[in-house]
Amino acid sequence: MAESQISIHYAPQDPLERIHATLQRHGLRFDALSRDDIAAFDEFHIGGRAQTRALAERARIDPETRVLDLGAGIGGPARTLAEEYRCRVTAVDLTEAFCRINALLNAQLGFGDRIDCLCADAVKLPFRAGSFDLVWFQHLTGNIADLAAVFAEVRRVLRSDGRMVFHEAVRGETSELHYPVFWAGAADHDNLVTAARLEAEIERAGLVPEFRIDTTEESRQLFRSALATPRAERPLLGLSVLVPDALVKAKNMLRNLESGALEVIQAGYRIG
């Protein structure tokens, strides 16, 4: 998907205006928000904060770890890592509106000294070689046409003992995807690949596997549970704050997961 298409897909209207309008409807103020207030839309990926924590445990992060978060969105995972592991995070996203919201939330919530926000393209990272201990991403590759370029950049910016971890949706082998989904409105805007293709591209870049966990069934259960929750019991500030058609996309996600068209994995790699 081209850069302009990605921005249009994720921010067809100013998401900050949507956030302010939603807060106003509920009598809330942006400058009084806590991380718990925004948890339901802050971590814009399958499983939310729980999956971020699970991946972080497998990543062996400590306060000395310098993390690069690719496709950081509005910064929820970066804030979880910075708060719970006391590490320094550089959060990169291509969608300028998300980068602005990330910076505003970091300032509001007290993360300005631990998270650096940058609007940049994952295939042309503006960092020196060997800048990071860990590259992290969640649901990035569906928007990337040139995986070889991305993983070459990952390899370049990692230190000699560096690692990469991810939590990613991948294309299944059994049927066609139904759209829209969260990363694409239609098939011609979707770059999602199979797990085998993703792993081959990573290994071609010089990274070797450390772990791989299939979380497809867990993801199915999460969508089933979320869609079965009565409207009155859903979070006040849910994902629809960022994604107007979140319910339609969530239903398609479950349909794709149940048909085998979509799988979800967590994995870790190190420099070989």
C-alpha positions as CSV (number, residue, x, y, z in Angstrom):
1,M,0.0,0.0,0.0
2,A,1.4,3.4,-1.0
3,E,2.2,6.0,1.7
4,S,-0.8,8.2,0.8
5,Q,-3.2,5.2,0.8
6,I,-2.0,4.2,4.3
7,S,-2.6,7.6,5.7
8,I,-6.1,7.8,4.1
9,H,-6.9,4.3,5.3
10,Y,-6.0,5.0,9.0
11,A,-6.9,8.6,9.2
12,P,-9.6,9.5,6.6
13,Q,-10.6,12.3,9.0
14,D,-8.6,13.8,11.8
15,P,-8.6,11.1,14.6
16,L,-7.8,13.8,17.2
17,E,-11.0,15.5,16.4
18,R,-12.9,12.2,16.8
19,I,-11.2,11.7,20.2
20,H,-12.1,15.2,21.4
21,A,-15.7,14.8,20.1
22,T,-16.1,11.5,21.9
23,L,-14.7,12.9,25.1
24,Q,-17.0,15.9,24.9
25,R,-20.1,13.6,24.5
26,H,-19.2,11.8,27.7
27,G,-18.2,14.8,29.7
28,L,-14.4,13.9,29.7
29,R,-11.3,16.1,29.2
30,F,-8.3,15.1,27.2
31,D,-5.9,16.6,29.8
32,A,-7.5,14.5,32.5
33,L,-7.2,11.1,30.8
34,S,-5.3,8.2,32.3
35,R,-3.8,5.2,30.6
36,D,-6.7,3.0,31.8
37,D,-9.2,5.5,30.4
38,I,-7.8,5.0,26.9
39,A,-6.7,1.3,27.1
40,A,-9.4,0.0,24.8
41,F,-8.2,2.0,21.8
42,D,-4.6,2.9,22.8
43,E,-3.3,-0.5,21.9
44,F,-4.6,-0.9,18.3
45,H,-3.9,-4.6,17.8
46,I,-5.4,-8.0,18.5
47,G,-5.4,-8.7,22.2
48,G,-4.6,-5.2,23.3
49,R,-2.3,-4.6,26.3
50,A,-2.4,-8.3,27.4
51,Q,-0.7,-9.3,24.2
52,T,1.8,-6.5,24.5
53,R,2.8,-7.8,27.9
54,A,3.0,-11.4,26.7
55,L,5.3,-10.4,23.8
56,A,7.4,-8.2,26.1
57,E,8.0,-11.0,28.5
58,R,9.3,-13.2,25.6
59,A,11.4,-10.3,24.4
60,R,13.4,-10.1,27.7
61,I,13.2,-6.3,27.9
62,D,14.9,-4.5,30.8
63,P,15.6,-0.8,31.5
64,E,18.8,-0.9,29.4
65,T,17.0,-2.1,26.3
66,R,16.7,0.5,23.5
67,V,13.5,-0.4,21.6
68,L,12.4,0.6,18.1
69,D,8.6,0.2,17.8
70,L,7.7,0.1,14.1
71,G,4.1,1.0,13.1
72,A,3.6,2.4,16.6
73,G,0.2,3.8,15.9
74,I,-0.8,6.2,18.7
75,G,1.7,4.7,21.0
76,G,-0.1,2.3,23.4
77,P,2.5,-0.5,23.3
78,A,5.4,2.0,23.6
79,R,3.8,3.4,26.7
80,T,3.3,0.0,28.2
81,L,7.0,-0.9,27.6
82,A,8.2,2.4,28.9
83,E,6.1,2.3,32.0
84,E,6.3,-1.4,33.0
85,Y,9.9,-2.1,31.8
86,R,11.4,1.4,32.3
87,C,13.1,1.2,28.9
88,R,13.6,3.9,26.2
89,V,11.4,3.5,23.1
90,T,11.5,5.2,19.7
91,A,8.0,5.0,18.2
92,V,7.8,5.3,14.4
93,D,4.7,5.4,12.3
94,L,3.9,6.5,8.8
95,T,0.6,8.2,9.6
96,E,1.3,11.7,10.7
97,A,-2.0,12.1,12.6
98,F,-1.1,9.1,14.7
99,C,2.3,10.5,15.4
100,R,0.8,13.8,16.6
101,I,-1.7,12.0,18.9
102,N,1.2,9.8,20.3
103,A,3.3,12.8,21.2
104,L,0.3,14.6,22.8
105,L,-0.6,11.5,24.9
106,N,3.0,11.1,25.9
107,A,3.2,14.6,27.1
108,Q,-0.2,14.3,28.9
109,L,0.7,11.0,30.6
110,G,4.3,11.8,31.5
111,F,6.2,9.8,29.0
112,G,7.9,12.7,27.2
113,D,11.4,11.7,28.5
114,R,11.2,8.0,27.7
115,I,9.5,7.8,24.3
116,D,10.7,9.6,21.1
117,C,8.0,9.9,18.4
118,L,8.9,10.0,14.7
119,C,6.9,10.0,11.6
120,A,8.9,7.9,9.1
121,D,8.7,5.0,6.6
122,A,9.8,1.6,7.8
123,V,11.6,1.0,4.5
124,K,13.8,4.1,5.0
125,L,14.6,4.5,8.6
126,P,16.4,7.7,9.6
127,F,18.7,6.0,12.2
128,R,22.4,5.1,12.2
129,A,23.4,1.4,11.9
130,G,23.4,-0.4,15.2
131,S,21.2,2.0,17.1
132,F,18.8,-0.4,18.8
133,D,18.8,-3.5,20.9
134,L,15.3,-4.6,19.9
135,V,13.0,-4.0,17.0
136,W,9.3,-4.5,17.9
137,F,6.2,-4.5,15.8
138,Q,2.5,-5.5,16.0
139,H,0.4,-5.8,12.9
140,L,2.8,-4.0,10.5
141,T,3.3,-6.1,7.5
142,G,-0.2,-5.9,6.0
143,N,0.7,-2.4,4.9
144,I,4.2,-3.2,3.6
145,A,4.7,-4.0,-0.1
146,D,8.5,-4.5,0.1
147,L,9.2,-6.8,3.0
148,A,12.8,-7.3,1.9
149,A,13.5,-3.6,2.3
150,V,11.9,-3.5,5.8
151,F,13.8,-6.4,7.2
152,A,17.1,-5.2,5.6
153,E,16.5,-1.9,7.5
154,V,15.7,-3.9,10.7
155,R,18.9,-5.8,10.3
156,R,20.9,-2.5,9.7
157,V,19.6,-0.6,12.8
158,L,20.0,-3.5,15.2
159,R,23.2,-3.9,17.2
160,S,25.4,-7.0,16.7
161,D,23.5,-8.9,19.4
162,G,20.1,-7.4,18.6
163,R,16.8,-9.1,18.4
164,M,13.4,-8.5,16.7
165,V,10.0,-9.6,18.1
166,F,6.5,-9.3,16.6
167,H,2.9,-10.1,17.0
168,E,1.4,-10.4,13.5
169,A,-1.6,-11.4,11.5
170,V,-0.6,-13.6,8.5
171,R,-2.6,-15.0,5.5
172,G,-3.9,-18.5,5.9
173,E,-3.9,-21.1,3.2
174,T,-7.5,-22.2,3.1
175,S,-9.7,-19.4,1.8
176,E,-9.9,-15.8,0.6
177,L,-10.0,-12.9,3.1
178,H,-13.2,-10.9,3.6
179,Y,-12.9,-7.1,3.7
180,P,-12.7,-4.5,5.1
181,V,-10.3,-5.5,7.8
182,F,-8.3,-3.2,10.2
183,W,-5.3,-2.8,7.9
184,A,-7.0,-2.8,4.5
185,G,-10.4,-1.8,3.0
186,A,-10.1,-4.1,0.0
187,A,-7.8,-6.8,-1.5
188,D,-5.9,-4.4,-3.7
189,H,-4.7,-2.5,-0.7
190,D,-3.6,-5.6,1.3
191,N,0.0,-6.8,1.4
192,L,-0.5,-9.5,4.0
193,V,1.5,-12.7,3.3
194,T,1.6,-16.2,4.7
195,A,3.7,-17.1,7.7
196,A,6.0,-19.1,5.5
197,R,6.7,-16.1,3.2
198,L,7.1,-13.7,6.2
199,E,9.6,-16.1,7.9
200,A,11.5,-16.6,4.6
201,E,11.9,-12.8,4.1
202,I,13.1,-12.4,7.7
203,E,15.7,-15.2,7.5
204,R,16.9,-13.8,4.1
205,A,17.8,-10.6,5.9
206,G,20.1,-12.5,8.2
207,L,17.9,-13.1,11.3
208,V,17.5,-16.5,12.8
209,P,14.4,-17.7,14.8
210,E,14.3,-17.9,18.6
211,F,10.6,-18.6,19.2
212,R,7.3,-18.9,17.4
213,I,3.9,-19.1,19.0
214,D,0.6,-19.6,17.2
215,T,-2.1,-17.4,18.8
216,T,-4.8,-17.9,16.2
217,E,-7.2,-19.8,18.5
218,E,-6.7,-17.3,21.3
219,S,-7.4,-14.5,18.8
220,R,-10.7,-16.2,17.7
221,Q,-11.8,-16.4,21.3
222,L,-11.0,-12.7,21.8
223,F,-13.1,-11.6,18.9
224,R,-15.9,-14.0,19.8
225,S,-16.0,-12.6,23.3
226,A,-15.8,-8.9,22.2
227,L,-18.6,-9.3,19.7
228,A,-20.8,-11.1,22.2
229,T,-20.4,-8.3,24.8
230,P,-23.6,-6.2,25.0
231,R,-23.2,-2.7,23.8
232,A,-23.9,-1.3,27.3
233,E,-21.0,-3.2,28.7
234,R,-18.4,-2.2,26.1
235,P,-15.7,0.3,27.0
236,L,-16.8,3.9,27.0
237,L,-13.7,4.9,24.8
238,G,-13.6,1.8,22.6
239,L,-11.8,1.2,19.3
240,S,-14.5,3.1,17.4
241,V,-12.9,6.3,18.7
242,L,-10.2,5.6,16.1
243,V,-12.0,3.4,13.7
244,P,-15.5,4.5,12.7
245,D,-16.4,1.1,11.2
246,A,-14.7,-1.0,13.9
247,L,-17.7,-3.3,14.4
248,V,-17.8,-4.3,10.7
249,K,-14.1,-4.9,10.6
250,A,-14.2,-6.9,13.8
251,K,-16.9,-9.2,12.4
252,N,-14.8,-9.7,9.3
253,M,-11.7,-10.5,11.4
254,L,-13.6,-13.2,13.2
255,R,-15.0,-14.6,9.9
256,N,-11.5,-14.7,8.5
257,L,-10.0,-16.4,11.6
258,E,-12.8,-19.0,11.7
259,S,-12.4,-19.8,8.0
260,G,-8.7,-20.2,8.2
261,A,-8.1,-17.3,5.9
262,L,-6.3,-15.5,8.7
263,E,-3.8,-16.7,11.3
264,V,-2.0,-14.8,14.1
265,I,1.5,-15.5,15.4
266,Q,4.1,-14.1,17.9
267,A,7.7,-14.7,17.0
268,G,11.2,-13.6,18.0
269,Y,14.4,-13.5,16.0
270,R,18.0,-12.6,16.6
271,I,20.9,-11.6,14.4
272,G,22.5,-14.8,13.0
